[in-house]
Amino acid sequence: MTLSASTPKPALTANARNNMDRYPSFPSPHSTVPAGEFVGVILADEEYWLLQHRDDIDSIANAGCMSVWGGKLEPEDSGDFVRGGMRELSEETDASLIGDELHFLSDVIVYSENKNGAVVPKRIVSFLGFVASSDQIHVFEGQGKILLSRGNMDDWPDIPMVPGLLELLQAAEQKYPKAARNDRS
Protein backbone atom coordinates (compact mmCIF):
# COMPACT_ATOMS: atom_id res chain seq x y z
CA MET A 1 0.00 0.00 0.00
CA THR A 2 1.48 3.34 -1.03
CA LEU A 3 0.21 6.46 0.69
CA SER A 4 0.95 10.13 0.18
CA ALA A 5 -0.08 13.33 1.89
CA SER A 6 -2.90 13.72 -0.64
CA THR A 7 -4.21 10.17 -0.17
CA PRO A 8 -7.59 10.06 1.61
CA LYS A 9 -7.36 8.90 5.22
CA PRO A 10 -6.69 5.15 5.09
CA ALA A 11 -8.95 2.76 6.95
CA LEU A 12 -6.29 1.54 9.38
CA THR A 13 -7.58 -0.71 12.10
CA ALA A 14 -6.09 -2.15 15.26
CA ASN A 15 -7.63 -4.93 17.30
CA ALA A 16 -6.32 -5.03 20.85
CA ARG A 17 -7.69 -8.54 21.43
CA ASN A 18 -5.41 -9.89 18.67
CA ASN A 19 -2.42 -8.28 20.40
CA MET A 20 -3.12 -9.76 23.83
CA ASP A 21 -0.83 -12.73 23.13
CA ARG A 22 1.98 -10.34 22.30
CA TYR A 23 1.31 -8.07 25.30
CA PRO A 24 -0.07 -10.37 27.98
CA SER A 25 0.70 -8.01 30.85
CA PHE A 26 -2.15 -5.60 30.06
CA PRO A 27 -4.67 -6.01 32.88
CA SER A 28 -7.92 -5.82 30.88
CA PRO A 29 -8.40 -7.75 27.64
CA HIS A 30 -11.62 -5.78 27.09
CA SER A 31 -10.04 -2.34 26.80
CA THR A 32 -9.59 -1.37 23.15
CA VAL A 33 -9.55 2.44 23.48
CA PRO A 34 -5.97 3.71 23.12
CA ALA A 35 -4.67 6.33 25.52
CA GLY A 36 -2.93 8.01 22.60
CA GLU A 37 -2.31 7.63 18.91
CA PHE A 38 1.25 7.75 17.64
CA VAL A 39 2.90 7.63 14.25
CA GLY A 40 6.37 6.28 13.45
CA VAL A 41 8.43 6.46 10.27
CA ILE A 42 11.49 4.45 9.30
CA LEU A 43 13.60 6.05 6.57
CA ALA A 44 15.59 3.93 4.11
CA ASP A 45 17.85 4.37 1.11
CA GLU A 46 19.44 1.68 -1.05
CA GLU A 47 21.91 0.58 1.63
CA TYR A 48 20.76 1.80 5.05
CA TRP A 49 17.94 2.16 7.53
CA LEU A 50 18.03 5.69 8.90
CA LEU A 51 16.82 5.89 12.51
CA GLN A 52 16.79 8.43 15.32
CA HIS A 53 19.17 8.22 18.27
CA ARG A 54 16.92 9.46 21.07
CA ASP A 55 18.15 12.04 23.55
CA ASP A 56 19.67 10.55 26.70
CA ILE A 57 17.39 12.42 29.10
CA ASP A 58 15.70 10.61 31.99
CA SER A 59 12.40 12.41 31.43
CA ILE A 60 11.78 10.88 27.99
CA ALA A 61 10.72 7.33 27.22
CA ASN A 62 13.43 5.00 25.92
CA ALA A 63 16.18 7.58 26.47
CA GLY A 64 19.35 6.94 24.47
CA CYS A 65 17.78 4.22 22.31
CA MET A 66 17.46 3.79 18.56
CA SER A 67 13.97 4.72 17.45
CA VAL A 68 11.76 5.56 14.51
CA TRP A 69 11.03 9.19 13.63
CA GLY A 70 7.66 10.30 14.88
CA GLY A 71 5.53 11.05 17.86
CA LYS A 72 2.01 11.64 19.04
CA LEU A 73 -0.70 12.43 16.52
CA GLU A 74 -1.56 16.12 16.97
CA PRO A 75 -4.97 17.81 16.60
CA GLU A 76 -3.86 19.47 13.34
CA ASP A 77 -3.35 15.98 11.85
CA SER A 78 -7.15 15.48 12.02
CA GLY A 79 -6.69 11.77 12.74
CA ASP A 80 -4.69 11.31 9.50
CA PHE A 81 -1.62 9.18 10.23
CA VAL A 82 0.01 9.96 6.87
CA ARG A 83 -0.27 13.70 7.56
CA GLY A 84 1.09 13.10 11.06
CA GLY A 85 4.03 11.11 9.72
CA MET A 86 4.89 13.81 7.19
CA ARG A 87 4.60 16.50 9.89
CA GLU A 88 6.83 14.57 12.30
CA LEU A 89 9.47 14.04 9.59
CA SER A 90 9.54 17.76 8.79
CA GLU A 91 9.89 18.59 12.51
CA GLU A 92 12.68 16.09 13.13
CA THR A 93 14.62 15.95 9.82
CA ASP A 94 15.03 17.67 6.47
CA ALA A 95 14.33 14.39 4.62
CA SER A 96 12.75 14.58 1.18
CA LEU A 97 10.85 11.39 0.47
CA ILE A 98 11.02 9.82 -2.96
CA GLY A 99 7.64 10.51 -4.52
CA ASP A 100 6.53 12.28 -1.32
CA GLU A 101 5.17 8.89 -0.20
CA LEU A 102 4.92 6.86 2.95
CA HIS A 103 4.48 3.07 2.71
CA PHE A 104 2.31 1.42 5.36
CA LEU A 105 4.08 -1.07 7.66
CA SER A 106 1.95 -1.73 10.73
CA ASP A 107 -0.90 -0.65 12.96
CA VAL A 108 -0.62 -2.06 16.47
CA ILE A 109 -1.77 -1.51 20.01
CA VAL A 110 1.07 -1.62 22.54
CA TYR A 111 0.84 -1.45 26.31
CA SER A 112 3.22 0.57 28.42
CA GLU A 113 3.38 2.33 31.75
CA ASN A 114 2.47 6.00 31.87
CA LYS A 115 4.10 8.51 34.25
CA ASN A 116 1.71 7.42 37.04
CA GLY A 117 2.66 3.75 36.69
CA ALA A 118 -0.64 2.68 35.11
CA VAL A 119 -0.46 0.35 32.10
CA VAL A 120 -2.22 2.00 29.16
CA PRO A 121 -2.78 1.05 25.51
CA LYS A 122 -1.22 3.16 22.75
CA ARG A 123 -2.00 2.86 19.06
CA ILE A 124 1.10 3.14 16.87
CA VAL A 125 0.84 3.29 13.07
CA SER A 126 4.18 2.87 11.32
CA PHE A 127 5.36 3.71 7.82
CA LEU A 128 8.46 3.40 5.66
CA GLY A 129 9.75 6.35 3.64
CA PHE A 130 12.42 6.06 0.95
CA VAL A 131 15.07 8.74 0.50
CA ALA A 132 17.71 9.12 -2.23
CA SER A 133 20.61 9.27 0.23
CA SER A 134 20.59 9.03 4.00
CA ASP A 135 24.05 10.65 4.19
CA GLN A 136 22.74 14.11 3.39
CA ILE A 137 19.81 14.21 5.84
CA HIS A 138 20.09 16.61 8.75
CA VAL A 139 18.47 15.84 12.07
CA PHE A 140 16.81 18.43 14.31
CA GLU A 141 15.80 16.22 17.24
CA GLY A 142 17.56 13.65 19.40
CA GLN A 143 21.29 12.92 19.57
CA GLY A 144 21.41 12.43 15.82
CA LYS A 145 20.84 9.81 13.18
CA ILE A 146 21.89 6.18 13.14
CA LEU A 147 22.59 4.36 9.88
CA LEU A 148 22.07 0.61 9.99
CA SER A 149 23.29 -1.56 7.12
CA ARG A 150 20.30 -3.19 5.49
CA GLY A 151 20.45 -6.95 5.80
CA ASN A 152 23.67 -7.06 7.86
CA MET A 153 22.97 -6.89 11.59
CA ASP A 154 26.64 -7.63 12.38
CA ASP A 155 27.53 -4.06 11.34
CA TRP A 156 24.96 -2.45 13.64
CA PRO A 157 26.19 -0.33 16.56
CA ASP A 158 25.71 -1.57 20.09
CA ILE A 159 22.90 0.86 20.93
CA PRO A 160 19.67 -0.42 22.50
CA MET A 161 16.51 -0.27 20.40
CA VAL A 162 13.08 0.85 21.54
CA PRO A 163 10.81 -2.17 22.12
CA GLY A 164 9.44 -3.58 18.87
CA LEU A 165 11.90 -1.79 16.56
CA LEU A 166 13.78 -4.92 15.50
CA GLU A 167 10.51 -6.63 14.54
CA LEU A 168 9.43 -3.52 12.63
CA LEU A 169 12.72 -3.44 10.70
CA GLN A 170 12.33 -7.15 9.90
CA ALA A 171 8.79 -6.53 8.64
CA ALA A 172 10.00 -3.61 6.52
CA GLU A 173 12.78 -5.72 4.98
CA GLN A 174 10.36 -8.56 4.28
CA LYS A 175 7.78 -6.24 2.69
CA TYR A 176 10.35 -4.10 0.82
CA PRO A 177 13.44 -6.30 0.27
CA LYS A 178 16.57 -4.72 -1.15
CA ALA A 179 16.21 -6.49 -4.50
CA ALA A 180 12.64 -5.24 -4.94
CA ARG A 181 13.09 -1.68 -3.69
CA ASN A 182 12.87 -0.20 -7.17
CA ASP A 183 9.28 -1.49 -7.29
CA ARG A 184 7.90 0.44 -4.32
CA SER A 185 4.21 -0.15 -4.84
C-alpha positions as CSV (number, residue, x, y, z in Angstrom):
1,M,0.0,0.0,0.0
2,T,1.5,3.3,-1.0
3,L,0.2,6.5,0.7
4,S,1.0,10.1,0.2
5,A,-0.1,13.3,1.9
6,S,-2.9,13.7,-0.6
7,T,-4.2,10.2,-0.2
8,P,-7.6,10.1,1.6
9,K,-7.4,8.9,5.2
10,P,-6.7,5.1,5.1
11,A,-9.0,2.8,7.0
12,L,-6.3,1.5,9.4
13,T,-7.6,-0.7,12.1
14,A,-6.1,-2.2,15.3
15,N,-7.6,-4.9,17.3
16,A,-6.3,-5.0,20.9
17,R,-7.7,-8.5,21.4
18,N,-5.4,-9.9,18.7
19,N,-2.4,-8.3,20.4
20,M,-3.1,-9.8,23.8
21,D,-0.8,-12.7,23.1
22,R,2.0,-10.3,22.3
23,Y,1.3,-8.1,25.3
24,P,-0.1,-10.4,28.0
25,S,0.7,-8.0,30.9
26,F,-2.1,-5.6,30.1
27,P,-4.7,-6.0,32.9
28,S,-7.9,-5.8,30.9
29,P,-8.4,-7.7,27.6
30,H,-11.6,-5.8,27.1
31,S,-10.0,-2.3,26.8
32,T,-9.6,-1.4,23.2
33,V,-9.6,2.4,23.5
34,P,-6.0,3.7,23.1
35,A,-4.7,6.3,25.5
36,G,-2.9,8.0,22.6
37,E,-2.3,7.6,18.9
38,F,1.2,7.7,17.6
39,V,2.9,7.6,14.2
40,G,6.4,6.3,13.4
41,V,8.4,6.5,10.3
42,I,11.5,4.4,9.3
43,L,13.6,6.0,6.6
44,A,15.6,3.9,4.1
45,D,17.9,4.4,1.1
46,E,19.4,1.7,-1.1
47,E,21.9,0.6,1.6
48,Y,20.8,1.8,5.0
49,W,17.9,2.2,7.5
50,L,18.0,5.7,8.9
51,L,16.8,5.9,12.5
52,Q,16.8,8.4,15.3
53,H,19.2,8.2,18.3
54,R,16.9,9.5,21.1
55,D,18.2,12.0,23.6
56,D,19.7,10.5,26.7
57,I,17.4,12.4,29.1
58,D,15.7,10.6,32.0
59,S,12.4,12.4,31.4
60,I,11.8,10.9,28.0
61,A,10.7,7.3,27.2
62,N,13.4,5.0,25.9
63,A,16.2,7.6,26.5
64,G,19.4,6.9,24.5
65,C,17.8,4.2,22.3
66,M,17.5,3.8,18.6
67,S,14.0,4.7,17.4
68,V,11.8,5.6,14.5
69,W,11.0,9.2,13.6
70,G,7.7,10.3,14.9
71,G,5.5,11.0,17.9
72,K,2.0,11.6,19.0
73,L,-0.7,12.4,16.5
74,E,-1.6,16.1,17.0
75,P,-5.0,17.8,16.6
76,E,-3.9,19.5,13.3
77,D,-3.3,16.0,11.9
78,S,-7.1,15.5,12.0
79,G,-6.7,11.8,12.7
80,D,-4.7,11.3,9.5
81,F,-1.6,9.2,10.2
82,V,0.0,10.0,6.9
83,R,-0.3,13.7,7.6
84,G,1.1,13.1,11.1
85,G,4.0,11.1,9.7
86,M,4.9,13.8,7.2
87,R,4.6,16.5,9.9
88,E,6.8,14.6,12.3
89,L,9.5,14.0,9.6
90,S,9.5,17.8,8.8
91,E,9.9,18.6,12.5
92,E,12.7,16.1,13.1
93,T,14.6,16.0,9.8
94,D,15.0,17.7,6.5
95,A,14.3,14.4,4.6
96,S,12.8,14.6,1.2
97,L,10.9,11.4,0.5
98,I,11.0,9.8,-3.0
99,G,7.6,10.5,-4.5
100,D,6.5,12.3,-1.3
101,E,5.2,8.9,-0.2
102,L,4.9,6.9,3.0
103,H,4.5,3.1,2.7
104,F,2.3,1.4,5.4
105,L,4.1,-1.1,7.7
106,S,2.0,-1.7,10.7
107,D,-0.9,-0.6,13.0
108,V,-0.6,-2.1,16.5
109,I,-1.8,-1.5,20.0
110,V,1.1,-1.6,22.5
111,Y,0.8,-1.5,26.3
112,S,3.2,0.6,28.4
113,E,3.4,2.3,31.7
114,N,2.5,6.0,31.9
115,K,4.1,8.5,34.2
116,N,1.7,7.4,37.0
117,G,2.7,3.7,36.7
118,A,-0.6,2.7,35.1
119,V,-0.5,0.3,32.1
120,V,-2.2,2.0,29.2
121,P,-2.8,1.0,25.5
122,K,-1.2,3.2,22.8
123,R,-2.0,2.9,19.1
124,I,1.1,3.1,16.9
125,V,0.8,3.3,13.1
126,S,4.2,2.9,11.3
127,F,5.4,3.7,7.8
128,L,8.5,3.4,5.7
129,G,9.7,6.3,3.6
130,F,12.4,6.1,0.9
131,V,15.1,8.7,0.5
132,A,17.7,9.1,-2.2
133,S,20.6,9.3,0.2
134,S,20.6,9.0,4.0
135,D,24.1,10.6,4.2
136,Q,22.7,14.1,3.4
137,I,19.8,14.2,5.8
138,H,20.1,16.6,8.7
139,V,18.5,15.8,12.1
140,F,16.8,18.4,14.3
141,E,15.8,16.2,17.2
142,G,17.6,13.6,19.4
143,Q,21.3,12.9,19.6
144,G,21.4,12.4,15.8
145,K,20.8,9.8,13.2
146,I,21.9,6.2,13.1
147,L,22.6,4.4,9.9
148,L,22.1,0.6,10.0
149,S,23.3,-1.6,7.1
150,R,20.3,-3.2,5.5
151,G,20.5,-7.0,5.8
152,N,23.7,-7.1,7.9
153,M,23.0,-6.9,11.6
154,D,26.6,-7.6,12.4
155,D,27.5,-4.1,11.3
156,W,25.0,-2.4,13.6
157,P,26.2,-0.3,16.6
158,D,25.7,-1.6,20.1
159,I,22.9,0.9,20.9
160,P,19.7,-0.4,22.5
161,M,16.5,-0.3,20.4
162,V,13.1,0.8,21.5
163,P,10.8,-2.2,22.1
164,G,9.4,-3.6,18.9
165,L,11.9,-1.8,16.6
166,L,13.8,-4.9,15.5
167,E,10.5,-6.6,14.5
168,L,9.4,-3.5,12.6
169,L,12.7,-3.4,10.7
170,Q,12.3,-7.1,9.9
171,A,8.8,-6.5,8.6
172,A,10.0,-3.6,6.5
173,E,12.8,-5.7,5.0
174,Q,10.4,-8.6,4.3
175,K,7.8,-6.2,2.7
176,Y,10.4,-4.1,0.8
177,P,13.4,-6.3,0.3
178,K,16.6,-4.7,-1.1
179,A,16.2,-6.5,-4.5
180,A,12.6,-5.2,-4.9
181,R,13.1,-1.7,-3.7
182,N,12.9,-0.2,-7.2
183,D,9.3,-1.5,-7.3
184,R,7.9,0.4,-4.3
185,S,4.2,-0.1,-4.8
